[in-house]
Every structure is written in structure tokens, then in C-alpha cells.
Amino acid sequence: MIAALGLAFLALLGQPQQRTYYWRDTAGQTHITNLPPPADAEILEPPAPPAMEPEKAVQKGVVVRPRTAPDGKRLAPNLNPAQQAAWDALDQHLAKARAAGNRRTLEAVTDSLIHDCLWGNGLWFLPAAPVLAVALMGLLGWWLALGLGSGPRFPLVGGFLLLGLALGQLLLSVFLYTPQAARLHQNLELLEAHLGTGQPLRAEQQKRLQQRYLALDQAAEPFQAPWRFPAEVRALRDTMKRVVVEP
């Protein structure tokens, strides 16, 4: 039971925080804030490209990079006009924050995008899946053990609890960690192309991020320890913040 609770707490790491608002004021300026915009503001579509579903995720270890223009600038793939406009607005917002030396805004935008990748589009409720798996398997073991003596009863219930833990880890990996890794990989590569610098990311920074993406994909595999993926998410978050601040 302690192991089951540990798995549940690991799944709940990084649970949804406060909402981020994207809006334009009456003067035409675009803002990204954690507070609701004024009543006369124009609400904008947040810069979140379509997240890749688990069955469409990239093959482990294969790097899919955005398209590159003749001038070397990386282009965002498969974005509709509204999404491209949102990413362009984010690029301009980061450029202004960078020009003003506003490190806090640069880091806040990174945190917000990572949070949306992790918990957007209904992923916020999936951490309950391993808890339910353990509970259901435990109940099934208890039901099958009814009428048995105390000798075989405890091993039977314990065995079903272990099966519940294994099933919970499989559900966590396939239905939460894998889509989260795919969304992070795709959206953060898009962020690399919209940092407000007008220049491609430095080669050493690209290599550092690719190492983090690969480690994240490996941590999402079913036979990895369930706490490894949240640890890799934290490492990727820290690396991405440093890249955004000093690209």
C-alpha cells in the first residue's frame, strides 16, 4: 500500500497551477499574464500547437526538427494561421522582455508553456489511473480470497496488489508520460524557433536540449522507474529556462 501511495504522489507531481491569460489591450499591445485581463481586452488564442497523441508520437531516439528556411531560421511545422499568429505574438512578447532585461517574464513564459504541455487537453485527470488500477486489483484479490484461510489469503491479495502496481505503471507510461513527452518535445522545439532573438539557437544549446528530449523519451518507457519521468521533466524545465534566458 505504501508503494501504491508513492506511485500516486509521483503521478500527481506538477499538478495544474494557476491559469495563464493571453490578451491584447486597447492600444494593440499583446500581454501574457497570470491575472485575468480587463473587461475591454481582446482574448487571444494561446500559443499551443496541436499536441501529438501517443499513437502519433515520434519513434524513441528519432529527432524530428522544425523546417528550416533558406536564411537558417527554423520554421514552425503544421500550424494553422491562428496558431502561427499566436506563436508570432509570443515571439514579439519575448523580444520585448529580452530587450528590457526582464528575466522573470522569460522564465514565466517557459513555465506556462511546459505546464500546458503536461496538463492541457484533459491530461490533468490521468494521474488517477494508477490509483484506480491498484484499488481495483486489490478489491479483486480480496474478493477472490473470500472464504480462504489466512494462509493463502494474504499472498493472494498481495499478488493482486503487485499486479495493480504494474498495471498502474503501464497506464501511467502509455497514457500520461508518453503524450506528455511528445507534447514537450514538439512544443519546446517550436519555442526554440520563437525566442524573440531573430537568430537560430546556438549549436551547443540545441545539443543540450536534444539530450534532454532523448532522456525524457527514455524515462517515459513502461519499464522505467515511475519517478524518473518527473525528474527528467524538472531537468528539462531548468535547461529550457537557461536556454530561453541565454539563447
N, C-alpha and C positions, 0 to 999 in steps of 0.2 A: 504493500500500500504506500510506503514511503517513496518507492521508485515511481509509482503512478503519479503521486503528487508532484514529484520532481519533474516528471515529463510534462505535466500540466503547466507548472510555473515556467518551464523553458519555452513552451509554446506561447505563453502569454507575454513573453519579453517583448518590449517595444510596442505595446498595445496602443491604439489610437490616442492622439493627443489633440490639442486644440486645432480648429479649422483654419485654413489659410484662404484669404479672400483676394481675388484679382479684380481690379476695377479701374475705371477712368473717371477723373473729375471733370468739372465743367470747363476747365481750361485745356482739356485734352491730354493731361498728364496721366500716365499709367502707374498704378500703385499695387504693391503686394504687401498685405498686412495680415496680422492675426486678429485684428479688431474689425467688427462689421463696418462696411463703408457707409458714408452719409446717404440720406434718402435720395438725393438728386444725382447720385453716382451711377455710372453705367457699368453693370456687372459684365465681366469678361470671362470667356471660356479659359479655364486653367490650362497651362502648357503641359498636357499629359497625352502623349501619343497612345494609340491603342496598345494595350498590354498584350504580350504573347501568351496564349493559353498553353497548358502543359503539353498537349499533343503537338503543338506547333513550336515547341522550344527548340533552340539550336542544339545540335549534337554536342555532347560534352567534349571540351577541348578544341572545338572548332570556333575560330574567332570570326564573327560577321561584323564588318566595319561599314560605317556610312559611306555613301558615294562621295567621290572627290571631284571637284571642279578643276578645269584647266589651270586656274591660279593657285591650286593647292588647298583651297578652302573646302572643308568637309561639308557635305550636304545631307539634310535630313531625309531618310527614305520613307516613302509611303505615307506622307502626311497630306490630309486634305487641306484646302485653303484656310479654314478656320484654325486648324491646329498649327499650320505653318505661321499664321499671323500671331498666334499666341506665343510660339517659340521666338519669333522675331521681337515681340514686345518684351519677352523675358531677356533677350539678348541686349536690348536697349536699356532695360532696367539695371542689368548687371554692369553695363558700360558706365552708367551714371554713378552707381555705387562705387565702382572701381576708381573713377575719376575723383570722387570725393573722399577716397580712402576709407570707405565705410565697410570694414571687415565684418561687422556684425550682420549687415544685410546679406553679404555674400554667403556667409555660413548659414543664415536663416533660410535662404532660398534652397540651398543644398539639403538641409534637414527636411524642409517641406516636401521637396520632390521625392526624396527617399521614403518618407513616411507614406506618401500617396502610392508609391510603387509597392510597398509592403502590405498596405491595408485597404487600398482602393478596390472598387468593383466587387464588393462582397467578401473579400478575403478576411475581414475582421472577425467573422464568426467561426472560421475553420479551426482555430486553436481548441475549440471544444470537442473536436472529433476524437482525439486520442483519449480524452477523459471518458467520453461515451463508450468507446471501444473497451476500455478496461472495465467500466461498470457493467456493460452488457455481458462480457465474457465471465466476469466474476459471478454475476447472477445466474448465468447458465451453468457454471460449475457448481454453484450452491444448490441449484435445482436438481442437477444430476446426482448430487451427493446425498440428497434427502433419503433417509432410510438406511444409509450405510453407517457402519461403525465409525468411531472417531479415528481409527487407524487409517483406513483408506480415504476418509472424508477430507482431511487437511491436505494430503498430497494432490487430490483431485482438484480441489478449489485453488490451491496454489499453482497447479499446472495451467489451469484456465486463466488465472491472473497473468501468468507469464505470456500466454498466448495473446491476451488482451494488450499487454505492453508491446509485443512485437507487431500486432495489428495497428496499434496506435502510432508507432513509429513509421510504419509503412504509409498510413494515411497522412501523417504529418509531412513526410517527404514528398509524396506524389501530389497531394492536393494543396499544400501550402508552400513548402520550401522551394519546390521546382518552379511554380509560376512566379514566386517572389524573385528568385534568382534571374529568371528570364526577363521580367519587367525591369529589374535593376540594371541588368546588362544593357538592354536596349535603350532605356530612358537616360541612363547616365552617359552612354556614348553620344546620345543626342545633346545632352548638356555640354559635353566636351566641345561640340561644334557651335555652342551659343553662350560662350563665356563673356561676351562683351569686349573682347580684345581685338577682333578683326584679324586675328592671326591663328594659324594652326597650333595645336598643343605641342609643346616640346617633346622630342622623341623619348627622353628619359621619363617624362611624366606619363606618356602613353604606355610605355613598357611597364611602369609601376602599376597602372590601373589594370592592364591586361593580366598581370599576375594576380591581382585581387579578384578579377572576374573569374579566372580559372579556379582559384581556391574556393570561391563561393559556389561555383557549379559542382565541384567535387564534394563540398560539405552538404549539398542538397541530396546526395545519393542515399538510398534507403539504408545501407549498412553502416553509415557513419553515425557517430555518437550524436544524439539529438541536440546537445548543447554546442556542437561545433558550428552549426549554421548561424545562430545568433552571434557567436563570437566573430565569425567572418563578416557578418553584416556590420558589426561595430568597427572592425578593421577597415572595411571598405568606406564606411562613413568618414572615418578620420582621414583616410588617404584622399578621398574626394574633396573634403574641405580644404586640405592643404593645396590640392591642385587648383581649386576654384580661386583661392586667395592668391596663389602664386603660380599661374599657369606657365 
